[in-house]
Amino acid sequence: MSTVTQIEVPTVRARSVHLKLTAEEPTLPDINTIRKAIPPHCFKPSTWRSLSYVVRDLLMAGALTYAAITFIPSVSSPAYRTLLWVGYGFLQGLVGVGIWILAHECGHGAFSLHRRLNDFVGWVLHSALLVPFFSWKFSHARHHRFTGHMQKDMAFVPKTSPSYFVRSLGGALASFIDLEMLEDAPLVNLIRLLGQQLGGWQVYMLLNATAGDDSLQNKDAKWWRLSHFDPFSGVFRPQEALYVLISDLGLALVAAGLYFASQALDWQTVFLLYGVPYFWVNHWLVAITYLHHTHQDIPHYDGAKWSFVAGALATVDRDFGFIGRHVFHGIIDTHVVHHLFSRIPFYYAEEATKAIKPLLGDLYHSDERSFMGQLWETSNSCQYVESDPSNPGVMKWAQ
């Protein structure tokens, strides 16, 4: 069996930290013009090179697991043992993100020219991380197809008013504090960020949270039929049900493996070995996706104004140093070109980005400030969007 979910169209982004939105709209280049600026070899994945990264990342994960099982329990000091487990969880989480990204390459067809190999490797790697590969692949393809579309995008579609949490808290404290002051309160921002980073991925998988109102394939689906684990979920087309079941099978096999591992060791050790890195992986992935598509100067569009090119422009490259480039396979640094041509392998994405930047000019968006610092700042400043009166159909972040 094989699946086809690849979609490609043009993108654009800005080179400075701050992007300027004006009533005068820039002329967007044609996708074929952008493609011609990129060396042809950037569109040709190498199966063996891609597989070598899989081997590298799995060896790193295996070495960390072996070291943790072999050495950490023998440390006599509880304090040092705790510190070692914390360090292991953090490092294994970083490696897990790299493995996640390789499966992401498979989902886009950027891993190799062989569709069945892409599907098999992606299914194995994502299942190992408790990610339903085909389910994610289908919804993620639609995210790429409708990036920046307020109704049809599948990820991080912004609210158009303050969140229910802020409104409820503001109502309860109306006699003591103004709603606008409450929105910017550090404690409120901390609670909002903790909820997003600790549970955002799970809520998205279970309820299709943050997706646009018109993103469903079955418009009549009830709220409890929006799960990525349900073959008959409103998120999927009927012909995709079998692949969702195959995704669920992969998760069941990994869950069984974790159960037997907890019998052989104990559940606390398995949680430290697998559970803690699992939460780290999902924290990083939510943060990466959020910051790629959320920036004070990046717009969103309603249905009438949206186009693929405009939506693809509404993405931002970030910087995460050595870890971002070499452990996360450049996913943070080269996201704009990824939205333009998602079949370009990650190891050619930097070269492709350099090739298109002269053509795109100020349409290329990047922000090289502190990644974690911007996670806090963006959560505080980008809470909901409102219509831009000078540019009908464009939604800008409320000031």
N, C-alpha and C positions, 0 to 999 in steps of 0.2 A: 504493500500500500504506500501511497505517496500523497503529499499534500502540496498545494500551490497557494501561497499567501503573499508573494512578493509584490510590492508596489513601489514604483519609483517615479518621482517628479521633482521639480526644482526647489531650491532652498536659498536662503540668504541670511547673512548675519553681520553684526557690526564690530569694528575692531577696537573701539574704545570701551572703557569701563561703563560709561553711561551712554545710552542711546537716546536720541532725540525724536520725539513724536511731534509731527507738525501736520497742519491741515493739508500741506502739499505732499502728495504721495509720490514716492520714488518710482522710477520705471524699473520693473523687475526683469532680469535677463531671462531669456528662453532656456529651458532645461538642456536642449541640445548644445547651445552655446557654452553652457557651463561644463557639460560633459566633454566637449572638445578641448577644454583647457586642462583636463586631467590626463596624464600619461596613460595610454591604453593598458599597460600591464597592471595598473591599479585595480582593474576590474576582473582580474584573473586570479582566483584563490589557488593556493598550492595545498593539495591534500596532505602531503607529508609535512609541510611546515605547520599547518594547523594542528595535525595530530601530535607534532612534537611539543606544542604548547600544552596539549591535554596531558601528555606524559609528564612534562615538567611540573604542572600544577598538582597532579595526582601524587607525584613523588614527594612534593613539599607537604601536602596534606598527610600523606602516610608517615613521613618522617616526624612531623609534629605529633601525630597520634601515638606513634611508637615511643617517642621521648616522654610524652605525658604519662602513658601507662607504665613505663619502665622506671622512670626516675622520680616523678613527683610524689607518689605514695611513700617512697623511702625517705623523704625529707622529714626529719623529726619535729622541727619547729612548726606549729600550726600557722604562725604568722607568715613564715617563708613559704609554706606549702600553699597557703591561700594566695599569696602574691604570684606564685608560679602558675596556679590555675587561672588566675585573672589574665596573666600575660599570655598563656596558651590560648584562652578563649578569644582574646583580641587578635592574635596572630592568625589563628585558624580561621577566624572570621574574614580577615583580609584575603587569605588564600581561597576561601569559599566564594568570595565575590568574583575572583578571577575565573574560577570554574563556572560560575553562573554566567559570566560574560561569554565564555566559549560556547555554552549552550545557546546563548542569545545569538551568536554568530550562526549557529546551525539553523535557528529559527528563521533567519533572514536569507538563508542560502549563501552566506558569505564564507562558510567554513570550507566548502569544496564545491566542485561542479556536479557532484553526485547526490541527487535528492534523497535517495534512500539512506545513504551514509549520514547525511545531515540529520535526517529524522531519527535515526537510530542513536547516534552519538548525543544529540540534543536530548532525547528521551532518557537515556541512561544518566547523563550528567544532571539534568534538572530533577529527575526522580530522586537521585541521591541527596538532593537538597530539599526534598519535599515540595517541589514545584511541579504542577501539572503541565507538562511541556506543551502538548498540542493545544490544550485549553488556552494557555497563555499565548501561544503562537498565533492563534486566530484573533484574539482580542488585541494583541499587540500590533498585528498587521493593520487593523482598523484604526488604531491610534496613529500609526504612521500615515495612513491614508487621509485622516481628517485632523491632523495636528492643528491646534489653535482654533478649532471650530467649537463654538460655545454649545452647540446642540449635539454634535456627532463625535467629538473626540472621546477617547476611551480612558484617559488618564489625566488627573489633576486639572479638570475643568473648574475654574474658580467660581466661588459664590458671587451672587449679585447683591448681597446684603450681609450685614454682620452675622456671624454664626449663631446658631441656636443657643450654644453654650454662653456666648457673650451677651446675647439679648436676655436670656433667662437670668443670668447673674446681674445684669444691669437693671432688670426689673426689680429684683430683690433688694438691690442697693441703691435704687433711684433716689432715695432721700439723702444719700450720703455722698454719691459720686456721679459725675457725668459719664454717659455711655462712651463718649469718645476718649475720655481719660482712661476708662476701664479697658478699652481695646488695646491701649498701649502699655498697660501695666505689666512689668516684668514677670510677676507671678502668673498672670493670665497667659502670657506668651510661653512661659515654661510649661504650664499644664497642656497647652495646645501642642507644643512641640513633642512632649513626652508621649502624648496620645498618638500623634502621627508617626513617630519613630518606632515606638514599641508595638503598636497594633495596626498601623496603616496598611501594611501588606496583607495581613490576615482579613481585615475588613473588606479590602478590595477584592480578594479572592472569594469571600463568602457572599458579599452583597453588591459587588460591582460599584463600590463607593467611588466618588469623584468622577464618574463617567457622565457624559452629557445625557440630557433627557431623551434625545432622539437617537441614541447610539445602539439601542437594542435591535436584535434581528427579529424578535417576536415582541411587538409593541404591546400585546395583551398580557404579558407575563406578570405575575404577582411578585411582590417584593421578595418573597421567600423562594422564588424560582430564578434568582439572578446569580447563583453560585457558579464559579468556574469548575466545580466538581460535579455538577449536575449535567448529564448528557442532554437533557431536555430543557436546559436553562434558556431564558430569553436572550442570553448573550450570544447563543450559537444558532447556526442554521441547522435544519434537520439532518443534512448530509454530513455534518460534523460530529454527530453524536457518537459514532463508533470510535473516533479518535479521542474524544473526551473519556470514554470508557478505558481506552488503552492508557491514557494518562493516569486515570485512577488506579489501574492495575499496577503501574510503576510505583505509585505512592503506597499501595498496600504491601508490595514486596519489601520496600524499605522500612515501613512500619513494623512488619514482621521481623525483619533483621534487627531492628532496635529492641524489640521485645525479647528476642532470644539473647541479644547482647546483655540486656539487663538481668537475665537469668544467669548468664555465665559470670558476669561481674556483679554489679548491683545498680539500681536505678540512679542513685546519686552520681556514680562514676560516669554512667552513660549520659546523664544530663550535662555533666561538666565537659565530657568529650564532644557531645553533639549538640545539646540544647543551647548552651551558651553561645557557641559559634553561630548557631542558627539565627539567634536574635541579632547578633552582630551583622551577619550577612544581610538580613532584611532591613536593618537600620541603614546600612550604607546604600542599599539599592533604592530605598524610599528617598533618602537624602539626595542621591544622584539624580533620580528622575525629577524630583521636585525642583531642584536648582537648575536643571536644564530647561525647564518650561516656566519658571517663575522668576521674574525680574521686574523691578519697578518701571523700567522703560520699555518693556516688551508688551505688545498688545495682544488681545484676543479678538475674534471676529464673530459676528452673528452670521446666519446662513446666507444672507443677501450679499454681504461684503467679502465673505471668505473665498479664498482660492487656495489651491495646494501650495503655490509658491509663497503666498502671504503667510500661510500657516507654518510652512517649513522655515520661514524667516524668523518666526517667533520662538526661536531656540537660542540658547546661549552656551558657548564653550566656557568651561571653568578650568581651574588649575588645581591639581592635588600632588604636584611634585613627583618624586620618584615612585611613590606607591601608585599614583594615578597612571603614570606612563607604563610602568613595568609589571605591576601586580594586578592592576585593574584593566590592563590591556588598552589603555588610552581612551576608555569610554567617556571619561570626564572631559578630556581635552579636545576631542574631535567629534563632538556630537552634531554639529551643524552639517558637516559633509555626510555624516551618517544619515541624517534626515533627507538629504538630497539624493544619495545613492546608497541604499542600505545593503547592497550586495558587495560593496567594497570591503575587503577584509581589514580587520583592525590594524594589521601590520603595514598596510598601505595608506591608512587614513590620514596620518600626519603629512605624508607627501602630497596626498590629494588636497588636503586643506591648504597647504602652502601654494598649490597650483591655482586654486580658485580665489584666494584672497585678493590678488590684484584686480581681478575681474569684478568681484563683488564690492570692493571698496567699503564704504560706510554701511553697506547692507550686511556685512559680516559682524556678528555680535560675540564679544568675549568679555569676560570679567576675571581678572587674575588676582583679585583680592582673596584673602583667607577663605578657604572653602567652608570651614566650620563657623568662622565668624559670620559669613554671609548666610549660613543656615539660620542663625539666630536673627540677624537683621532682616532677612527676607520674610521670615515668618511674622515679624513684627510689622513690617511696612506693606506687605502684600496680603491683605486679608480678604478683600472682595473687589470686584470690578464694577465700573459704572460706565454708561455711555459717554463717549467723547463728543460734546456738543459741536466741536469744530470739524469733526470727521465722522459723519453718520455711519453706523454699522461697525465702528471700531469701539472696542471696550478697553478702557484703561484702568489701571489700579487706582482705587480711591486714595486721595491724599489725606 
